[in-house]
Amino acid sequence: MKREHDPIEDRRRTPRKKIVINVQLKVGIHLKGIGYTSDISEHGILVKTPEIFSFFRPELAHVFEDADLDIYFPNEDVAIQGKVTRIDAVKEELAIRIIGKSSELKWKEICG
């Protein structure tokens, strides 16, 4: 059964696109790992990253809230900078607000 769009729960300014893309992540200055997108929009990304979550216990996940993050999309040769806005340790997901892009044009093509 498909869920209806809930504007209160969904805080993104632009529509989401369900797409799986492999990514490389760097959270802060110490933590690096790989993952993949679950969905993207022009201003945000949901990334699944079991590797990053393997480094700490779920009850400590909150320490990454509002952390700076760099994400590289190797197959698309584009990088973004963002902030962690939500963490779901059980699902091993990070919700990220995009604050910078290496190529606006390439990012719009990916989100298109």
KABELQUI-V401070 format. One line per field, one symbol per residue. ss: DSSP state (~ for helix, > for strand, _ for the rest). phi: phi as a letter, one per 30 degrees, with the letter a starting at -180 (. if undefined). burial: # if it has 9 or more other C-alpha atoms within 8 Angstrom, else .. A space follows every 50 residues. Layout:
# KABELQUI-V401070
ss: ???
phi: ???
burial: ???
This chain:
# KABELQUI-V401070
ss: ________________>>___>>>>>>___>>>>>>>>>>___>>>>>_~ ~~~____~~~~~~~___>>>>>>____>>>>>>>>>>>____>>>>>>>> >__~~~~~~~~_
phi: .ddddcdddccddbddbdacbdbccbcicccbabaadcabbdcabcccbe dddddbdedceedcdiddbcbccddchbbbcabdcabbdddhbbcbcdca bdbeddddddde
burial: ...........#.........######....################### ###.......#..##.########...########.#.#..########. #....###..#.
